[in-house]
Amino acid sequence: MRTAESGSYPAEVEADRRGGLRRRIAAALSGSRELVQIVYRDPEHVAERLTLYAGQSLGEQSREWAESAREARPGADRAEIAEELRIQSARIARIDGAVSGTPFLIALVPGYMNYLWQEARMSLRIAALYGRDATALTTASEMLALRGVHPTPEAAEKALLVVRDGPLPAKPDSRRPLAMWIRSGWALLIFGGFLSAPDEESARSLRHLLRGALGFLIAGVVWVITWVLPLTFMIAMAWSCEAHTRQLGRRAQAFYGGEAASPSAAIGIARRRHDRGHDRRQWIRGVALGLSVAIPMAFVVYVNHVRQTVGVSWLGALGALVALSMVLATAVIAARH
């Protein structure tokens, strides 16, 4: 056993710790692959599939986390613990957002998927902290309503039942229609907090479809711009992902804490609130954290600049690996805390 005097570990314990870290990294990468597979196999029900998968994978973990948090701090208010979780999740979302804003596809997809995953983890943990069953279908329905994907938990539950009772579609044999990918991408952007869900009537209108097509055209142009101005898009994505995670955390706190009677009321409460300013110590810690993230981010930006000049090289591959390693690091940090 480790002793206070020596501070050392026996060889077998140290080996077990290293093995645990490898398992967490493998789980993070495997989880991203599974999320991408779900999106590819059933893009028309991406929000419902991801929510059900999160409940199955993270529900029991969330219950255990809530029990451990309450046991470790018996005198702490649940709102205080939930607030700490929300702030921590927002910081992780900031990093994932910056990574997903890079032009490296190897990091962009897992970065965005990891952002969605840590948001699901945060929401389920807050629900479990207030005594909800994180594995229940009703909780999954509330998650979709809190995200604004469906107007009410009842509407969300109907959509979830259709997806849950049907198998995951097989791998397609042919290309899917462009209109289906537009609808699916629109749903994924709503799920991630980048767009607001339309009402039922406007969702079926030609205007909505044209708006979706135009949105994807603009998104494609913006993504092309990331190859020229990567730092700008990385900052924008970091800000957007962090802001939505903070908002989603507020919604979950208001709803599960009993302040709001419905998810729609919780959304309204969260919209009117803003985080208070941080004190000097928090500011110093934020600067230190920012520097620890800025250094590898700066390297990724530099690699992209060099690649535009000399083309594909070993340096470009290294930059992609650095970006991917940051995704894995944030996934491990989120799973450990």
Secondary structure in CASP SS format (residue, H / E / C, confidence):
PFRMAT SS
TARGET T0000
AUTHOR 0000-0000-0000
METHOD secondary structure of the structure
MODEL  1
M C 1.00
R C 1.00
T C 1.00
A C 1.00
E C 1.00
S C 1.00
G C 1.00
S C 1.00
Y C 1.00
P C 1.00
A H 1.00
E H 1.00
V H 1.00
E H 1.00
A H 1.00
D H 1.00
R H 1.00
R H 1.00
G H 1.00
G H 1.00
L H 1.00
R H 1.00
R H 1.00
R H 1.00
I H 1.00
A H 1.00
A H 1.00
A H 1.00
L H 1.00
S H 1.00
G H 1.00
S H 1.00
R H 1.00
E H 1.00
L H 1.00
V H 1.00
Q H 1.00
I H 1.00
V H 1.00
Y H 1.00
R H 1.00
D C 1.00
P H 1.00
E H 1.00
H H 1.00
V H 1.00
A H 1.00
E H 1.00
R H 1.00
L H 1.00
T H 1.00
L H 1.00
Y H 1.00
A H 1.00
G H 1.00
Q H 1.00
S H 1.00
L H 1.00
G H 1.00
E H 1.00
Q H 1.00
S H 1.00
R H 1.00
E H 1.00
W H 1.00
A H 1.00
E H 1.00
S H 1.00
A H 1.00
R H 1.00
E H 1.00
A H 1.00
R C 1.00
P C 1.00
G C 1.00
A C 1.00
D C 1.00
R H 1.00
A H 1.00
E H 1.00
I H 1.00
A H 1.00
E H 1.00
E H 1.00
L H 1.00
R H 1.00
I H 1.00
Q H 1.00
S H 1.00
A H 1.00
R H 1.00
I H 1.00
A H 1.00
R H 1.00
I H 1.00
D H 1.00
G H 1.00
A H 1.00
V H 1.00
S H 1.00
G C 1.00
T C 1.00
P C 1.00
F C 1.00
L H 1.00
I H 1.00
A H 1.00
L H 1.00
V H 1.00
P H 1.00
G H 1.00
Y H 1.00
M H 1.00
N H 1.00
Y H 1.00
L H 1.00
W H 1.00
Q H 1.00
E H 1.00
A H 1.00
R H 1.00
M H 1.00
S H 1.00
L H 1.00
R H 1.00
I H 1.00
A H 1.00
A H 1.00
L H 1.00
Y C 1.00
G C 1.00
R C 1.00
D C 1.00
A C 1.00
T C 1.00
A C 1.00
L H 1.00
T H 1.00
T H 1.00
A H 1.00
S H 1.00
E H 1.00
M H 1.00
L H 1.00
A H 1.00
L H 1.00
R H 1.00
G C 1.00
V C 1.00
H C 1.00
P C 1.00
T C 1.00
P H 1.00
E H 1.00
A H 1.00
A H 1.00
E H 1.00
K H 1.00
A H 1.00
L H 1.00
L H 1.00
V H 1.00
V H 1.00
R H 1.00
D C 1.00
G C 1.00
P C 1.00
L C 1.00
P C 1.00
A C 1.00
K C 1.00
P C 1.00
D C 1.00
S C 1.00
R C 1.00
R C 1.00
P C 1.00
L H 1.00
A H 1.00
M H 1.00
W H 1.00
I H 1.00
R H 1.00
S H 1.00
G H 1.00
W H 1.00
A H 1.00
L H 1.00
L H 1.00
I H 1.00
F H 1.00
G C 1.00
G C 1.00
F C 1.00
L C 1.00
S C 1.00
A C 1.00
P C 1.00
D C 1.00
E H 1.00
E H 1.00
S H 1.00
A H 1.00
R C 1.00
S C 1.00
L H 1.00
R H 1.00
H H 1.00
L H 1.00
L H 1.00
R H 1.00
G H 1.00
A H 1.00
L H 1.00
G H 1.00
F H 1.00
L H 1.00
I H 1.00
A H 1.00
G H 1.00
V H 1.00
V H 1.00
W H 1.00
V H 1.00
I H 1.00
T C 1.00
W C 1.00
V C 1.00
L C 1.00
P H 1.00
L H 1.00
T H 1.00
F H 1.00
M H 1.00
I H 1.00
A H 1.00
M H 1.00
A H 1.00
W H 1.00
S H 1.00
C H 1.00
E H 1.00
A H 1.00
H H 1.00
T H 1.00
R H 1.00
Q H 1.00
L H 1.00
G H 1.00
R H 1.00
R H 1.00
A H 1.00
Q H 1.00
A H 1.00
F H 1.00
Y H 1.00
G C 1.00
G C 1.00
E C 1.00
A C 1.00
A C 1.00
S C 1.00
P H 1.00
S H 1.00
A H 1.00
A H 1.00
I H 1.00
G H 1.00
I H 1.00
A H 1.00
R H 1.00
R C 1.00
R C 1.00
H C 1.00
D C 1.00
R C 1.00
G C 1.00
H C 1.00
D C 1.00
R H 1.00
R H 1.00
Q H 1.00
W H 1.00
I H 1.00
R H 1.00
G H 1.00
V H 1.00
A H 1.00
L H 1.00
G H 1.00
L H 1.00
S H 1.00
V H 1.00
A H 1.00
I H 1.00
P H 1.00
M H 1.00
A H 1.00
F H 1.00
V H 1.00
V H 1.00
Y H 1.00
V H 1.00
N H 1.00
H H 1.00
V H 1.00
R H 1.00
Q H 1.00
T H 1.00
V H 1.00
G C 1.00
V C 1.00
S C 1.00
W H 1.00
L H 1.00
G H 1.00
A H 1.00
L H 1.00
G H 1.00
A H 1.00
L H 1.00
V H 1.00
A H 1.00
L H 1.00
S H 1.00
M H 1.00
V H 1.00
L H 1.00
A H 1.00
T H 1.00
A H 1.00
V H 1.00
I H 1.00
A H 1.00
A H 1.00
R H 1.00
H C 1.00
END
